[in-house]
Each structure stands twice: as C-alpha cells, then as structure tokens.
C-alpha cells in the first residue's frame, strides 16, 4: 500500500535516500495495532531508551533482534499455564514491534523489570565520519621570498 504522498519526483532527483522514502511510505502502512505500548526516551546526547510495557511476559517469552538498521521485538507467551481464569484482562497475545534505526545506532542492552522492557541504544559515529578541523597552510618562507622577488622584478 502506498502513502497519500508521491515520492517518485524525489526518488528521481536524489541518490542514496531510497531507505528514507521506503520508511516514509511504510509509516502509513500497518494494521493499527498499538500493542504493546512504548515510550522513546532520550537519555543523553547520543543515548536513547525504548520502554515497552510487557506485563505478564517473562524474559524467555521475548526475543529482541537487531539487523540492518531495524530493531525487532517479538513476544510470544503460551496460553496454557494450568490456571482456570474467571476473567482474563491482562493481554498475553503475541506481538511484534519494529523500530527503524538510523545509521550508527547500536543496541547496548536490554532489561526486564516490573513488567517494563527497557532497551538501551547508543549512537556511535565512526571517527572517520566526525567533523574535523583542516589547517590552512601558508606559503613557506622560501616560497614567499620567490613571490616577493618576482613582484620586485616586475615593478
């Protein structure tokens, strides 16, 4: 399903932004399921955290996979635990949440505590991609003398 916007003019005139346009088009696609609810938290300048409310799920019920700039969190809990419920209001259905990760974002860890799954992320920009200051070189003394001598000869 395509979005309401046509990105084809931008695709024709830009190079290397295909993934961005794919993400924009996919953002309108979905089943509308917002389970489990989550928060995105900025912990520091280059540190983030995703908090998912996964009440009733154990560590063994949750699978976290990071691949190709995407984080996938899946949960599957068996319904049969031998308990005879009169009413079951705590959701135990399967879920899959996908998060698009920017370049150089890495998952550093995950923790499950009090029904809240916290996934830590950090942006690690390679040294070669960081801005650097370029020194401006000047003419050497010998080179400057040659320029000065030529200027005198023509005068």
N, C-alpha and C positions, 0 to 999 in steps of 0.2 A: 504494500500500500504506500502510495506516495503522499507527501505532505501537501498542504494547500499552496506552498510556495514552489516555484520552478527554479531550481538552482542550475539548470543547464547553461545559461549565459556565463555564470561564474565558473563552472567547470571548464568551459572552453577557453577562458582567459586567465586561468591560474594553473600553476604547476605545484603538485605536491600537497594539495589540500583535499584530496579525494576523501580521506578518512573523516575530515571535518564535515564535509557535506553529507556523507553517509550517516554520521551521528545526528546531524540536524534532521535528516529525513526520518531516521528511526525514532527520534524523540516523540514523534506524533503517533507512532505505531505502538500498539500494546494492548493488552487485554484489560487495562484499567485496574488491575489488582494491585492494591497498595499494602499487601501483607508480606512480610511483617513491616511495621512502621520503623522508620530510621531517622537518625539525625546525622548531619555532616558538621563536624566541629573543626575549626581552625585552632590548633593548639599553639602554634608558633609561626614564624615567617615561612618556614618550609616543612612544617609538620601538621598533619591532619589526622582526624579520627572519625571513623564511621561507627555509630552506635545503633545496633539493631535490637529491638525488643523481641526476644525469642523465649518467652516464658513457657516452661514445660519441656523444653528441648535440653538434652544433655550434650556434652562435648562429642560423644560418639555419634550423635544424630546429625551433626552439622559438618559440612565439607566446604572448605574455602580453597579456591583455585585462582591463581593469578597467571594470566597468559596473554600475550600480545596486546598490551595496553588495556586489558579488561580484567576486572575482578568479579568472580562469580561466587556467590554464597548460596549453597543449597542446604535445605533442611528436610529430613525425612524421619518421621517417628512412627514406630509401629503402633497401631491402634489397640492391639491386644496386649493388655497387661494384667488380665485376670480380675480387674475391678468391675463391679456391677454398678454403673452410673445411673442415677435417677435423672440427672440433668448434666449435660456436658457443655459448658460455656467457654472453656479455655481451648482456643484453636490448636489443633495438632495436625493440621493439614500440611502437605508438602509445600515447599516454597522454593523459589529460585529468584534471587535478586542479582542483577547485573549492574556494575558500575564501570563507566568508561574512565580510564586513567590516562592522564596526559603523559607525554614523554618524560622519562626520568623520574616517575613516581614509583616508589617501591614499597611493598608491604613489609613492615618490620616485625609485626607480631599480632597476635590476637589473644583475647582473654574473655572468658565467660564467667560472669559474676552476678548473682541476684537476678537472673533472667535477662541480662543485658550483655550482648556480644559486642565487644569493642575491638575494632580492627585499626591498628596504627599504621600510618602511611608517612613517608618522608620523600621530599623532592631532593634528589642528589644530582646536581648538574655536573657533568664531567668538566674537569679542569680546562680542557681544550675549548669548551664552549662558553666559559665565563669571560666577561669583558676584561680586556687588559689594556694597559696604557702603552702607547707606542711613543718612544723617544724620537724627537725630531733632531736629526743630525744636521750639523752645520759644516761649512767648508773648513777644511783643515787649514792650519796656518800657512803651509806651503801653497795650497790651492788658492787661498785668499791673496797671497803675495803675487801669484801669477795674474790674478784678475786685476789687482791694483796696478801692476806693471803694464798690462795691456791698456788699461784706462789712461795711464800717463803717456804711453806711446801715441795714442790716437789724439791726444789733446794738443 
